[in-house]
Amino acid sequence: MTSIIEQSKESILAEQLAAPFIKTERQSQLFKVAAELADRFSERAQGIDEAAQFPFDNFQELKNASYLSLTVPKEYGGEEISLYEYILIQERMAQGDASTALCIGWHLGVVYDLRIKRKWKEAQFQQLCNDVVNRQTLINRCATEAATGSPTRGGKPATTAVRQGDKWVITGRKSFASMAPGLDYSLITAAIAETNETGIFWLDHQLDGLSVEPNWDMLGMRGTRSDDLVLDHVELRLDALVEKEGGDFYNIPNAWLLHSAACFIGVAIAARNYAVKFASEYKPNSLPGPIKEVPEVQRKIGEMELELLKARHMLYSVADRWDNEPEKRAQLGGEIAATKHIVSNSANKVVDWAMRIVGAQSLQQKNPLQRYYRDVRAALHNPPMDDVVISTLAKGAFAAYSDQQ
């Protein structure tokens, strides 16, 4: 377990790295809240990982701090944080415990996306917001299925929604349902047999027929407990159909998905801070001073800094553009996708450099670097995938050329 002295040193390093991106007093206050929570969560991170347990204690602290309502609009009692602020606190939270950060990021992102796009009837959105603000309820989108793979690839869900009189009956199974043991609500994609459409249904986890199958057995992000949701003839009211895929909403990029990129660069920052501290203090008897004086160690540290600089500047600049140029949001899809690609790959490189600096000790079970390594690999499998990003950018280049003709 990390000592209080070590935590304070790591916190100072985190603050130093964040300082160039904190531009307002509000951002400073939000960062401080996230930092205090993250430092406490870091004490539990190893135990959560080893046991692959959902971090219930962490989430209780998040609820006590009203953290779950940060993206709720002010008109409904929330803080209405911007994308930039969302990225800032997500990056810091991940330095304490990546699983907790990724999970709360999904919840905050669902509410943020609904706030920006207003996909639902306003009365239903207000109901959800009131519930989040007053009860600190958790929600997530659950679209992935074993048969279809990532929903971003266009597969049609095998989960079905059949209308029977004045109700819907939902049957199917969802995989990678992050926070499954702790969720209050899910937004489930299901094929509507009558119309051949894909609907999104708002499900209360207290409903009969909905259960969690605890089968999450991954090397990384173990505390997310992204278990399967099993839906066995779950009966819903007709107004539980809150969205349908397609339409104008889908022309607006999902900028909120950058929360995962922020989470993984946060993991990389934690690895960087550990490596800097280690190199500054580790002094083998074969050297007159600490290994930070070795040119090759300095080169590796420099490589880490370069990756972090380019990744974070792109991440924050795109978030800033999204916030301050709303009229251009529809054209930012390529930049958002490219940001996720660059940040995720840079994060993996940084963790790798950190482990090379620390050496074989980085593979010890008690060393956090081995956990950072396993966690950061998940970045490569969060949407959009690298090949999709590259293909999208290429198509955009050809489309721009054709327009000139």
N, C-alpha and C positions, 0 to 999 in steps of 0.2 A: 504494500500500500504506500502511495506517495505521502511523504511527510508534509506538514504544514509549511516548513521552510521551503521545500522544493516547489510546492504549489505556488507560493508567493513569487518565486523566481519565474516560474512558467507564466504566471499571470502578468508579470511585468513585461515579459517578452511578447505576450499576446497583445497587450496594450500598445506597445511600441509599433508592432506591425499594423495594428488597426488605425493608429492615429492619423495617417495621411488620408484615410477614407471617411473619417468622422468630421462632418462639416457644420453640424448644428448642435445646439444644446439638447434638443429632443433626441437626436441620434446618440449623443453621449449618454443620456439617461437610459435609453433602451439597451445600449451596449453594456452598461453597468449592471442592469438587471440580468441580462443573459450571462454575463461573466460570473456573477455571484452564484447563479444556479449551476453553471457549467463546472465551476471549481468544486462544488459539493458533489456533483454527479461523477466527477473523475474518481472519487474515492470508492464508488460502487462499480465502476466500469469493468474491472477485471472479474469480479464475482458474477456480474450479469453475463459476461461473455462465457465464462467457464461453465455456468449452469444453463446457458441459453434460456434465461428467464426474461419475461417481459418486465421492464423497469417500473413496476407499479409505484414504488416509493418516489421515483423521479417525477412521475406524472402527477402524483398527489401534490408535490411541491409546485409543479407547473400550474396546477389548478388553484392552489392557494394564492399564487401570484397573479391570477386572472390572465395567465399567459395565453390560454386557448382562445381568448376573444380579441387578440391583437389585430387580426385582419378584418374583424367585423366592422361595418361602417359606423361612423359616429352617430348617425341618426338612430341606430338601434343599440347604442350603448357600448360600442367597441372603440378601439384606438385608431382604426383605419390606417394602419401603417402602409407606407409605400413599398414598392418592390425593392427599392434600394435599401430601405430599413430592414425589410424581411431578409434580404441577402446578408446584411451586416450581422444581425443577431444569429442567423442560421450558421454562419461561418464560426462564430464564437462558441455557440452551443456544442458544435461538433468536436471542439477541442477538449470538451469534458467527457462526453460519451456519444459516439457516433450513432449508435442505435437509437438513442433517445432523440437526437437531433433529426435524424431522417424521419422518424415517426411523427414528431410534432410538426415537421416540415410538410408532410402530406396533409395533415389536418388543416394547418394554416393556409396551405395552398388551395385546398378545396373551397374554403370560405372566400379566399381572395379572388379566385376565378369566378365564383358566383357573383361576387360584388362588382367585378369589372364588367362582366358580360350580361348580367341580369337575365339569365336563361329561364328562371322560374317565374311563376306568378308571384307578384310582389308579396302577397299575403303569406305564401308558403316560405319565401325567403326570410321574411320578418319572423315567422314562427321559429325557423331554424336558428336565426341570430339570437332571438330571445332565449332560446334553450341553451345556446353556447354561453351567452353572457351570464345568465342566472344560475345555470347548473354546471357549467364548464363541461359540457358533453363533447365526446370525441366522434369525429366522422372521417371516413375515407372513401375514396372511389375503389371499387373492386371490379376490374374488367378482365384480368388475365385468366386464361384457362389452359390446361395442359394440352388440349387438342389444337388450340389456335395459336399458342405462343403469345408473343407480345401483341396487344391490341393495336399498336401503332403500325403493324404490318398489314392490317386490313382484314384479318380473319373474322368471320361471323361467329358470334357466341353460340355455343351449344346449349347454354342455359335458355330455357324457354319461358315465355309469359303467355298464359292462355286466359282469355276473358271468359268468366263464367258468371253470367248475370251481372250483379253489381259489385263484382270483385275480380281481382287478378289472382292467378295461381302461378307461382314461380317455382320452377324445378331446375336444379343444376348444381354445379360446383365451381367455385372460384379459387384459384391458387394465388400465391404471393399476396395474400391479404394482410398487409402490414398492420400491426396493432390488433390483430384478430382477438386476442383475449381481453383487450381493454376497450374495444369499440362499443359505442352506444348506437351508432347508426352506420349504415353502408349505403353507397350509391352503386347499385348493381346493374350491369348491362345484361339485357336479355333479348332474344329474338321474339318478336311478336308474330305469331303464326298467321294471324288473319290478314295482316298488311305487309308482311315481309320487311318490316322496319326493325331497327334496333332501338329499343327504349331503355331509358335509365330510370330505375325505380328506387325510391327512398324507403329503406327497410329499417325498422326498429329491431335491435338485436334481442329484444324480449319476446318476439313473435314465436309462436309454435312452429316447429319445422325447421328453424334455423339453428345450426349447431357449428361448433368449431372443431375441426379434426386436427389435433396437435402433431403435425408431421413436419415441422420446420427443422431441418437437419443440415444446415449450411455451415461452411467454414467461416464465413464473414457475416457481419451484421446480425449476429445471433440473437441479440436482444430485441430485434424488431418483431420476433415471433410472427413471421409472415405465413401463418398456417393457412389451411384450406377452410373456406366457408362452404358448408354443405346446406343446400336449400331443398328441402323435401316437402313439396306441395305447400309452400308458404303462402298464406292467403293475405291479400292486401286490398285496401280500399282503392277505388278507381283513381282517386287523385294522387295515389302514390307514384303514378307515372308522371315524373316531373320534367323529363327532357326526352327528346328524340335526337338521335345522331343526324347530322346534316344541318343545312340551313346557314344563315348568315353568321351565326355564332362561331362556326368552324372556319371562317375566314380570318378570325383574329388569332394570332399565335398564342400558344400556351406559355407565356413568359414565366408563369409561376413555377414551371418545371425547373427553372434555374436554381430553385432551392436545393435540389440534389447536388448540383455542381458546387454550390456554396458549402454544403455539408462535407463533400469530399475534399475540397481545398482546405477546409478546417482540419480534417484529419491530417493532411499533408503539413499544415502549419504546426500541429502538435508534434509530428515527427521531426520537423525542422528544429523546433525549439529543444527537443530532447537531444538531437545531434549536436547543436551548438553548445548546449550546457555540458554534454559529455566531452566534447573536444576541448572545451575550456578547462575542465577539471581533471581529466584522465591523464596521468603522468606515469607511464611505464618506466622502470629503472634503466631502460636502455637509452632514454632521452634526457637531456638536461632540463626540459620543461614540458608542459602539456602538449598533446598532439596537435593542438590548433596551430602550432608553429611549423608543422610539417607541410611543405608546399602541396603535396598531393591532397592532403586533408583540406587545405584552403581552396584548392581547385574544386573539390566536390561541394564544399559549402557554397562557392560561387555559382556552380551549376544549379544548386537548389534555389538560390536567391533569384537567378535569372528566370527559372520556370515559374516561381511564385509571382514575380513582377509582371510577366507578360499575361499570366492567367488571371490574376486579380484585377489588373488594370482593364482588361477586356470585360471581365465580369461586371465590374462596377460601372464602367462607361456605358455598357449596353443597358444596364438597369436604370441608369440616370437618363438615358435617352427615352426609354419606355415611359418613365414618370413624367418627363418634361416636354415630350413631343407626342402627345396622345394622338394627334392627327396622322402620325406616321406609323402607328403601331402595326397596321396591316402589312407594312413593307419590311418589318423587322424579323420576319420568320427565319430567314437565312442567317442573320447575325446571331439570333438566339440559339439556333441549332449549332452554329459554329462555335459559339461560346461554350456550350456544354461539352463539345468535342475537345476543344483545347484545354479547358479546365480539368476535365476528367483525366486526360492523358498526362497533363503536367503533374497532377496530384500523384499519380502512380509513379512518375519519375522521381519526384521529390522523396517519397517514402523509400524508394529503392536506394537513392543516394544516401539517405540517412542511415540505412542499414549497412551500407558499405563502410561508412565512417565508423560506426560502432562495432562492426565486425561480428564474430560468432555469438557474442553476448546478445545480439539483437534477436536471436532465435530462442533464447531462453523463455520458458513459459511465463515467468514472472515479469519479463521485459515488455513494456507496452508496445514496442515497435513491431513485434510479431502480430499483435492485434491490429495495429494500424495497417499493416501490410494486407492482412486478410480482409479488413473492412474496406479499404480503398479499392480493392479489385472489383467490388460490386459496382463501382462507378461505370465500368465499361459495359455493364448489362442493364443500366437504366436508360430509358428512352430520352432522345432519339439515339439509335445505334450509330457507330462511326460510319458504316457503309452508307446508311441512309443520308447522313449529313453530307458526305462527299458527293453523292449522287444528286442531292437537292441543289447544292451549290453549282454543280456542272450544268444542270438543267437551267438554272437561273442565268448562267453566263450565255448559253445558247439562245435562250428566250430574249435576252437583252439584245443580242446581235440580230436576231430575226426582226425585232421591232425597229431596228435602225434601217433595215432593208425596206 
